[in-house]
Amino acid sequence: MHEYYVTQQLIKIAEDELKEIKPKKVLSIKVVVGELSGIIDESLKFYFDILTKGTILEGSKLEIVQKKALLFCNSCQSLFERTKDFLCPKCKSLGKLTEHGREFYIESIEVDDGDGN
């Protein structure tokens, strides 16, 4: 259910950014979502479609870019993609979670300003 609140905030941020440029239409919003963020893509899209009705964002496409979680190995000092057992593929030591994979942010907003741009 937290996707509802997150989507509200996403829309508010996008609308605030768009106030200055006043586009004719918003074509798409690209967001980055880390696999450890706890955000479910389908729920985000569902609420986006509902909450954008009657706004400048209505009809725009929500594009979601998934970011993999990365772990850090203290033994060999390497970053690696999360494995189910959290073991470093180089030295087999136990890795620890990093901030990579917890992301959630707007990467870009594509608009039509009426000039075909």
KAKA-V98363 format. One record per residue. N is the residue number from 1. SS is DSSP state (H for helix, E for strand, L for the rest). PHI is phi in degrees with one decimal (none if undefined). OMEGA is omega in radians with two decimals (* if undefined). Layout:
{{N/SS/PHI/OMEGA} {N/SS/PHI/OMEGA}}
This chain:
{{1/L/none/-3.14} {2/H/-67.9/3.08} {3/H/-62.5/3.10} {4/H/-60.2/-3.14} {5/H/-63.7/-3.14} {6/H/-60.8/3.14} {7/H/-66.1/3.06} {8/H/-56.9/-3.13} {9/H/-66.6/3.09} {10/H/-58.5/3.14} {11/H/-64.8/3.13} {12/H/-61.3/3.12} {13/H/-61.3/3.14} {14/H/-62.0/3.14} {15/H/-62.1/3.11} {16/H/-62.2/3.12} {17/H/-66.2/-3.07} {18/H/-79.8/-3.12} {19/H/-57.8/-3.09} {20/H/-71.2/-3.06} {21/H/-92.1/3.11} {22/L/45.0/-3.13} {23/L/-71.8/3.07} {24/L/-69.1/-3.11} {25/E/-154.1/3.02} {26/E/-98.5/-3.10} {27/E/-88.1/-3.12} {28/E/-158.3/3.02} {29/E/-127.2/3.12} {30/E/-105.4/3.11} {31/E/-119.0/3.09} {32/E/-102.6/-3.11} {33/E/-127.5/3.10} {34/E/-76.6/-3.09} {35/L/-65.6/3.11} {36/L/-100.2/-3.10} {37/L/-72.0/-3.10} {38/L/83.2/-3.12} {39/L/-94.6/-3.14} {40/L/-95.4/-3.07} {41/H/-51.6/-3.07} {42/H/-62.6/3.12} {43/H/-68.1/3.12} {44/H/-60.9/3.12} {45/H/-65.1/3.14} {46/H/-58.9/-3.13} {47/H/-68.1/3.11} {48/H/-60.2/3.14} {49/H/-61.9/-3.13} {50/H/-73.5/-3.01} {51/H/-76.7/3.12} {52/L/-88.9/3.12} {53/L/-58.8/3.13} {54/L/81.0/3.11} {55/L/-115.0/3.08} {56/L/-61.8/-3.12} {57/L/-87.5/-3.11} {58/L/-57.5/3.13} {59/L/87.2/3.12} {60/L/-77.5/-3.12} {61/E/-97.5/3.05} {62/E/-96.1/3.10} {63/E/-102.3/-3.12} {64/E/-114.4/3.08} {65/E/-105.8/3.14} {66/E/-82.4/3.04} {67/E/-111.3/3.13} {68/L/-73.8/3.05} {69/L/-76.2/3.07} {70/E/-116.2/3.08} {71/E/-111.3/3.13} {72/E/-115.9/3.11} {73/L/-100.6/3.10} {74/L/-67.7/-3.08} {75/L/-68.9/-3.10} {76/L/-109.9/3.05} {77/L/61.0/-3.13} {78/L/-115.5/3.00} {79/E/-95.8/3.11} {80/E/-149.4/3.09} {81/E/-65.9/-3.10} {82/L/-58.0/3.03} {83/L/-112.5/-3.08} {84/L/-66.1/3.14} {85/L/-103.1/3.09} {86/L/65.6/-3.12} {87/E/-90.5/3.12} {88/L/-63.6/-3.13} {89/L/-69.4/-3.13} {90/L/-83.9/-3.00} {91/L/-121.4/3.10} {92/L/67.7/3.04} {93/L/-80.5/3.14} {94/E/-74.8/3.12} {95/L/-90.7/3.09} {96/E/-120.8/-3.12} {97/E/-64.1/3.06} {98/L/-118.9/3.07} {99/L/-78.2/3.10} {100/L/-66.8/-3.11} {101/L/112.0/3.11} {102/L/-105.6/-3.05} {103/L/-64.5/2.93} {104/E/-160.4/-3.13} {105/E/-158.7/3.06} {106/E/-82.3/3.12} {107/E/-87.6/-3.13} {108/E/-160.6/3.05} {109/E/-129.5/3.13} {110/E/-98.9/-3.09} {111/E/-127.9/2.97} {112/E/-112.4/-3.09} {113/L/-91.5/3.12} {114/L/96.0/3.11} {115/L/-101.9/-3.10} {116/L/83.2/-3.12} {117/L/-107.8/*}}
